[in-house]
Amino acid sequence: MKLTQKIRIFPNHAQKTVLWKLSEKCRLIYNFALAERMDAYRTGAKGVNYRKQQNDLPLIKEQFPEYKWVYSKVLQYALRALAADYESFFALRKNGHIEACLPRFKGKNYFTTMVYNQSGFKIEPGMITFSHKYNDIPLEFTIPDKFSFDDTQVKQVAISSHRGRYFVTITYELEEPPFVDNGRYQAIDLGITHIVTAVNSQSKFLMVKNQRPDKYWNPKIAKVQSRKDKCKKFSNRWKLLNQIKQKYERKRDDQTRDFQHKLSRKLVENTKANTLIVGQLEVKCMAQSNKVPKAMRAGLNRATQNTGALGRFVHFLTYKSRRVGKRTIESDERNSTKECWMYGKQHFMPIWKRVMRCDCGNVIERDKNSAIILMKRYLSQNAKWTGYRVFLDNLRHTAKCKTKVSPIVGS
């Protein structure tokens, strides 16, 4: 199993100069290769691909010796990134996304991520060093002692920059414990109000309310953005407000990510189940139509679209469970909030409707109902018939004890 650790580094002024010089050469290689590909795309010429552009690198270094400053594999990975962008473009066009555009040129203020694959770096206790030939200034950076890596485990190291901060991303391989099915399962439905609604094989529920730091920070960001829009672009005041906005956005994103990391770790460590079932999320389908009130629609769409929060949480669950010998399985959750878990009747359940009321007398929160459906589908589709019967028997007994509602006719 491959894992990635992102570590912040603090280069001095001279090291920043070296990093930007190397990044500039990677950016130019990307842009020149992109121009060549775009000309070939427009004219219909063939043979312009990653292999051809990689083979042209020695000729470029002879003609422009300054490209020798950069470690060879770093330039190759800049071309590989362009090839990946082109593959993504053609895949989108093939799937009917006509609005997909060709990759764009990188501007002069763009810091190109430099990838060192298997060589060009050296990791020692508390220190990481990178190779370059720009000048005699060493690219040595201190890393915390808690991050100890074996040279045989490290597969790739990348240097990146985001909002004025510099990071080293280390990809390493970790031996994965073998998975053992212990007959215990936990189904998890993800949402906005309650990020986790889980039910286990013994029909016990767990609901965790989402902290939503964005509700605190988004009004502050919007206020700063409003003030920024009234300033002349790139003026001193505009730059100051832009720094404040970026600081607020960074705090919001860090708090959201920290909450998800801690919650996913607790879920994996505190459950006796070795198999976690989560729904396959299609966030694009969660966008609300005009049938929903405007005030409610705006809030729901802002919470679900383009945030990456729910998909990232599934990723956290997946790799944290694999590290301890468990596994996370994504299951089809289509109509899981519309189908009554008792008798399967379909209901109209827009995202703002939080309680399902069925003719059979079943009154249940939509998130709990969805978690039950996920568990039923997994147990039935994987022939876990004993666990399936025990789960439903416990669930019906619990429902009889807690649900004291007469059947609703015509609802």
Phi, psi and omega per residue, in radians:
M1 nan 2.294 3.128
K2 -1.717 2.306 3.111
L3 -2.147 2.789 -3.127
T4 -2.218 2.324 3.107
Q5 -2.093 2.132 -3.141
K6 -1.759 2.143 -3.049
I7 -2.172 2.303 3.105
R8 -1.403 2.429 3.096
I9 -2.100 2.815 -3.070
F10 -2.239 1.386 3.130
P11 -1.241 2.610 3.060
N12 -1.419 -3.098 -3.049
H13 -1.084 -0.757 -3.133
A14 -1.139 -0.684 3.122
Q15 -1.201 -0.629 3.064
K16 -1.074 -0.705 3.108
T17 -1.048 -0.763 3.128
V18 -1.107 -0.800 -3.126
L19 -1.040 -0.751 -3.126
W20 -1.219 -0.609 3.078
K21 -1.116 -0.780 3.120
L22 -1.156 -0.728 3.120
S23 -1.090 -0.644 3.128
E24 -1.077 -0.702 3.124
K25 -1.171 -0.667 3.078
C26 -1.146 -0.672 3.118
R27 -1.128 -0.739 -3.141
L28 -1.156 -0.726 3.081
I29 -1.023 -0.756 3.122
Y30 -1.064 -0.827 -3.082
N31 -1.175 -0.718 3.119
F32 -1.140 -0.732 3.108
A33 -1.160 -0.634 3.094
L34 -1.136 -0.737 3.106
A35 -1.071 -0.697 3.113
E36 -1.130 -0.739 3.128
R37 -1.167 -0.689 -3.134
M38 -1.151 -0.682 3.073
D39 -1.102 -0.744 3.119
A40 -1.152 -0.628 3.136
Y41 -1.166 -0.701 -3.110
R42 -1.267 -0.681 -3.084
T43 -1.530 -0.188 -3.129
G44 1.408 0.238 3.133
A45 -1.231 2.595 -3.123
K46 -2.010 2.835 3.087
G47 1.696 -0.081 3.097
V48 -1.587 1.768 -3.117
N49 -2.495 -3.043 -3.093
Y50 -1.090 -0.750 -3.104
R51 -1.080 -0.750 -3.132
K52 -1.133 -0.772 -3.119
Q53 -1.225 -0.550 3.075
Q54 -1.177 -0.697 3.125
N55 -1.203 -0.349 3.117
D56 -1.430 -0.180 -3.087
L57 -1.050 -0.766 3.118
P58 -1.035 -0.647 3.124
L59 -1.183 -0.669 3.119
I60 -1.141 -0.677 3.140
K61 -1.171 -0.604 3.092
E62 -1.202 -0.672 -3.118
Q63 -1.353 -0.614 -3.138
F64 -2.215 1.578 -3.035
P65 -1.076 -0.350 -3.118
E66 -1.129 -0.319 3.098
Y67 -1.288 -0.195 3.061
K68 -1.290 -0.197 3.078
W69 -1.060 -0.572 -2.999
V70 -1.616 2.450 3.071
Y71 -1.047 2.425 -2.957
S72 -1.003 -0.774 -3.088
K73 -1.163 -0.438 3.109
V74 -1.165 -0.757 3.078
L75 -1.135 -0.684 3.119
Q76 -1.086 -0.669 -3.139
Y77 -1.292 -0.418 3.001
A78 -1.133 -0.706 3.068
L79 -1.215 -0.603 3.114
R80 -1.175 -0.614 3.072
A81 -1.104 -0.691 3.085
L82 -1.121 -0.730 3.110
A83 -1.071 -0.695 3.103
A84 -1.140 -0.682 3.098
D85 -1.094 -0.706 3.133
Y86 -1.181 -0.699 3.093
E87 -1.078 -0.708 3.099
S88 -1.108 -0.700 3.128
F89 -1.075 -0.838 -3.117
F90 -1.199 -0.577 3.097
A91 -1.148 -0.710 3.103
L92 -1.132 -0.757 3.107
R93 -1.091 -0.664 -3.135
K94 -1.159 -0.567 -3.133
N95 -1.501 0.139 3.043
G96 1.665 0.131 3.114
H97 -1.494 1.506 -3.066
I98 -1.176 -0.451 -3.095
E99 -1.318 -0.106 3.141
A100 -1.091 2.400 -3.091
C101 -1.984 2.759 3.056
L102 -1.114 2.713 3.045
P103 -0.973 2.611 -3.076
R104 -1.818 2.787 3.095
F105 -1.244 2.574 3.128
K106 -1.552 2.292 -3.126
G107 -1.294 2.968 -3.048
K108 -1.199 -0.377 3.124
N109 -1.625 0.164 -3.113
Y110 -1.542 2.201 3.089
F111 -1.592 1.991 -3.128
T112 -1.393 2.226 3.095
T113 -1.140 2.225 -3.106
M114 -1.792 2.087 -3.034
V115 -1.849 2.123 3.051
Y116 -1.821 1.923 -3.065
N117 -1.758 1.892 3.022
Q118 1.169 -0.152 3.128
S119 -2.734 2.960 -3.126
G120 1.580 0.060 3.128
F121 -2.504 2.827 3.110
K122 -2.476 2.223 -3.116
I123 -1.948 2.141 3.063
E124 -2.132 2.900 3.110
P125 -0.995 2.001 3.103
G126 1.382 0.151 -3.063
M127 -2.640 2.502 3.026
I128 -2.341 2.388 -3.055
T129 -2.226 2.461 -3.137
F130 -2.105 2.582 -3.136
S131 -1.537 2.487 3.006
H132 -2.880 2.902 -3.107
K133 -2.260 0.483 -3.130
Y134 -1.319 -0.835 3.085
N135 -2.730 -2.894 -3.084
D136 -1.576 0.042 -3.139
I137 -1.304 2.087 -3.100
P138 -1.337 2.466 3.033
L139 -1.613 1.334 3.107
E140 -1.952 2.269 -3.092
F141 -2.306 2.487 3.129
T142 -1.457 2.351 3.044
I143 -2.154 2.624 -3.107
P144 -1.019 2.564 -3.126
D145 -1.148 -0.377 -3.119
K146 -1.191 -0.322 3.104
F147 -1.664 1.668 3.127
S148 -1.944 2.148 -3.087
F149 -2.159 2.450 3.018
D150 -1.500 2.420 -3.115
D151 -1.015 -0.550 3.129
T152 -1.301 -0.356 -3.127
Q153 -1.493 -0.578 -3.051
V154 -1.288 2.190 -3.130
K155 -1.830 -0.530 -3.042
Q156 -2.794 2.522 3.096
V157 -2.321 2.379 -3.125
A158 -2.270 2.531 3.056
I159 -1.921 2.212 -3.117
S160 -2.393 2.911 3.112
S161 -2.405 2.423 3.136
H162 -2.528 2.049 3.106
R163 0.948 0.769 3.073
G164 1.432 -0.028 3.106
R165 -1.879 2.592 -3.061
Y166 -1.990 2.479 -3.057
F167 -2.380 2.641 2.965
V168 -2.015 2.184 -3.132
T169 -1.919 2.033 -3.070
I170 -1.879 2.127 3.076
T171 -1.782 2.136 -3.080
Y172 -2.369 2.848 -3.096
E173 -1.843 2.333 -3.114
L174 -2.171 2.363 3.135
E175 -1.212 2.273 -3.040
E176 -1.681 2.239 3.094
P177 -1.106 2.593 -3.139
P178 -1.193 2.543 3.131
F179 -1.522 2.368 3.085
V180 -2.229 2.143 3.127
D181 -1.380 1.910 -3.110
N182 -1.642 0.173 3.100
G183 1.367 0.147 3.086
R184 -1.981 2.393 -3.059
Y185 -2.371 2.713 3.096
Q186 -2.464 2.149 3.118
A187 -1.750 2.373 -3.049
I188 -2.202 2.162 3.019
D189 -1.814 2.238 -3.121
L190 -1.712 2.504 -3.132
G191 -2.659 -3.022 -3.112
I192 -1.634 -0.891 3.122
T193 -1.159 -0.970 3.023
H194 -1.901 1.923 -3.095
I195 -1.146 -0.501 3.124
V196 -2.305 2.197 2.920
T197 -2.223 1.884 -2.989
A198 -2.065 2.576 3.010
V199 -2.348 2.384 -3.126
N200 -1.810 -3.090 -3.080
S201 -1.109 -0.417 3.116
Q202 -1.570 0.214 3.084
S203 1.125 0.560 3.061
K204 -1.768 2.376 -3.034
F205 -1.767 2.664 3.017
L206 -2.423 2.198 3.113
M207 -2.178 2.234 -3.141
V208 -2.072 2.118 -3.130
K209 -1.343 2.413 3.136
N210 -1.269 2.351 -3.103
Q211 -1.276 -0.547 3.092
R212 0.896 1.132 3.052
P213 -1.076 -0.372 -3.129
D214 -1.110 -0.482 3.119
K215 -1.165 -0.485 3.095
Y216 -1.447 -0.737 -3.017
W217 -1.500 -0.539 -3.080
N218 -1.049 -0.744 3.063
P219 -1.073 -0.654 3.100
K220 -1.149 -0.725 3.127
I221 -1.134 -0.724 3.137
A222 -1.122 -0.651 3.131
K223 -1.154 -0.764 3.110
V224 -1.163 -0.667 3.121
Q225 -1.109 -0.663 3.107
S226 -1.106 -0.744 3.100
R227 -1.173 -0.638 -3.131
K228 -1.164 -0.643 -3.122
D229 -1.143 -0.386 -3.122
K230 -1.533 -0.066 -3.126
C231 -1.706 2.746 3.051
K232 -1.216 2.327 -3.049
K233 -1.071 2.349 3.117
F234 1.198 0.221 2.984
S235 -1.300 2.974 -3.115
N236 -1.084 -0.712 3.132
R237 -1.194 -0.681 3.111
W238 -1.069 -0.749 3.135
K239 -1.138 -0.690 3.117
L240 -1.105 -0.825 3.138
L241 -1.141 -0.592 3.111
N242 -1.152 -0.678 3.080
Q243 -1.124 -0.718 3.121
I244 -1.116 -0.743 3.136
K245 -1.081 -0.790 3.124
Q246 -1.101 -0.619 3.099
K247 -1.124 -0.779 3.112
Y248 -1.102 -0.760 3.141
E249 -1.115 -0.675 3.116
R250 -1.131 -0.737 3.115
K251 -1.113 -0.744 3.123
R252 -1.062 -0.839 -3.106
D253 -1.170 -0.681 -3.139
D254 -1.150 -0.710 3.141
Q255 -1.181 -0.683 3.096
T256 -1.116 -0.789 -3.119
R257 -1.161 -0.686 3.137
D258 -1.125 -0.743 3.111
F259 -1.073 -0.745 -3.117
Q260 -1.210 -0.665 3.093
H261 -1.066 -0.849 -3.090
K262 -1.158 -0.727 -3.127
L263 -1.153 -0.782 -3.133
S264 -1.095 -0.674 3.117
R265 -1.140 -0.746 3.130
K266 -1.122 -0.702 3.134
L267 -1.078 -0.757 -3.091
V268 -1.237 -0.736 -3.057
E269 -1.343 -0.543 -3.008
N270 -1.673 -0.041 3.098
T271 -1.704 2.504 3.079
K272 -1.448 -0.216 -3.137
A273 -1.297 2.400 3.068
N274 -1.628 -0.105 3.141
T275 -2.212 2.121 3.080
L276 -1.898 2.305 -3.141
I277 -1.979 2.153 3.083
V278 -2.156 2.708 -3.141
G279 -1.350 2.549 3.043
Q280 -1.309 1.917 -3.028
L281 -1.412 2.360 2.976
E282 -2.145 1.495 -3.001
V283 -1.094 -0.565 -3.136
K284 -1.077 -0.567 -3.131
C285 -1.347 -0.143 -3.134
M286 -1.489 -0.085 3.110
A287 -1.127 2.416 -3.031
Q288 -1.588 2.493 -3.129
S289 -1.488 -3.103 -3.116
N290 -1.273 -0.129 3.120
K291 -1.241 -0.379 3.133
V292 -1.492 2.496 3.079
P293 -0.914 2.485 -3.001
K294 -1.022 -0.785 -3.108
A295 -1.087 -0.717 3.140
M296 -1.269 -0.646 -3.106
R297 -1.118 -0.746 -3.113
A298 -1.084 -0.749 -3.132
G299 -1.159 -0.731 -3.128
L300 -1.179 -0.745 -3.142
N301 -1.150 -0.667 3.133
R302 -1.180 -0.546 -3.126
A303 -1.366 -0.391 -3.038
T304 -1.884 -0.590 -2.968
Q305 -1.579 2.345 3.000
N306 1.074 0.397 3.088
T307 -1.738 -0.540 -3.139
G308 1.268 0.108 -3.013
A309 -1.216 -0.810 -3.062
L310 -1.217 -0.777 3.108
G311 -1.100 -0.648 3.116
R312 -1.151 -0.653 3.133
F313 -1.120 -0.679 3.069
V314 -1.086 -0.701 3.103
H315 -1.087 -0.741 3.105
F316 -1.060 -0.808 3.130
L317 -1.043 -0.708 -3.045
T318 -1.121 -0.899 -3.043
Y319 -1.354 -0.518 3.104
K320 -1.218 -0.616 3.096
S321 -1.219 -0.664 3.123
R322 -1.156 -0.528 -3.124
R323 -1.167 -0.445 -3.099
V324 -1.918 0.257 3.085
G325 1.504 0.243 3.060
K326 -1.863 -3.134 3.126
R327 -2.529 2.629 3.093
T328 -2.030 2.209 -3.081
I329 -2.026 2.307 3.059
E330 -1.600 2.273 -3.089
S331 -2.124 2.679 -3.138
D332 -1.164 2.116 -3.137
E333 -1.872 0.363 -3.130
R334 -1.055 2.225 3.119
N335 1.103 0.310 -3.114
S336 -1.216 -0.456 3.099
T337 -1.549 -0.202 -3.117
K338 -1.687 -0.400 -3.023
E339 -1.622 2.177 3.062
C340 -1.182 2.255 -3.045
W341 -1.229 -0.365 -3.107
M342 -1.329 -0.938 -3.032
Y343 -2.205 0.014 2.988
G344 1.469 0.196 3.133
K345 -1.221 2.418 -3.141
Q346 -1.526 2.405 3.141
H347 -2.183 2.738 3.010
F348 -1.457 1.957 -3.051
M349 -2.266 1.421 3.003
P350 -1.115 2.836 -2.974
I351 -1.153 -0.385 3.134
W352 -1.437 -0.200 3.138
K353 -1.572 1.950 -2.936
R354 -1.654 -0.257 -3.075
V355 -2.188 2.324 3.062
M356 -1.678 2.292 3.081
R357 -2.145 1.992 -3.056
C358 -1.887 2.753 3.117
D359 -1.075 -0.458 -3.091
C360 -1.318 -0.063 -3.117
G361 1.715 -0.006 -3.141
N362 -1.354 2.057 3.054
V363 -2.129 1.990 -3.014
I364 -2.621 2.612 3.048
E365 -1.140 2.520 -3.039
R366 -1.100 -0.604 -3.123
D367 -1.205 -0.701 3.082
K368 -1.125 -0.736 3.119
N369 -1.064 -0.716 3.139
S370 -1.135 -0.711 3.108
A371 -1.098 -0.692 3.118
I372 -1.115 -0.762 3.139
I373 -1.077 -0.721 3.110
L374 -1.057 -0.751 3.124
M375 -1.138 -0.763 3.137
K376 -1.061 -0.792 -3.094
R377 -1.122 -0.735 -3.117
Y378 -1.150 -0.815 -3.094
L379 -1.136 -0.683 -3.118
S380 -1.297 -0.708 -3.096
Q381 -1.256 -0.419 -3.129
N382 -1.841 0.295 3.027
A383 1.025 0.639 3.049
K384 -1.617 1.137 -2.927
W385 -1.213 -0.612 3.116
T386 -1.134 -0.853 3.091
G387 -1.098 -0.596 3.117
Y388 -1.090 -0.824 -3.127
R389 -1.173 -0.749 3.140
V390 -1.102 -0.745 -3.132
F391 -1.069 -0.826 -3.110
L392 -1.205 -0.642 3.107
D393 -1.102 -0.794 3.097
N394 -1.102 -0.654 -3.099
L395 -1.214 -0.746 3.133
R396 -1.169 -0.650 3.096
H397 -1.118 -0.749 3.114
T398 -1.115 -0.731 -3.133
A399 -1.126 -0.667 3.133
K400 -1.161 -0.605 -3.114
C401 -1.301 -0.643 -2.998
K402 -1.706 -0.493 -3.060
T403 -1.649 1.937 3.129
K404 -2.067 1.015 -3.099
V405 -2.191 2.315 3.103
S406 -1.289 2.691 3.135
P407 -0.978 2.446 3.119
I408 -1.767 2.121 -3.067
V409 -1.698 2.312 3.052
G410 1.344 0.265 3.130
S411 -1.430 nan nan
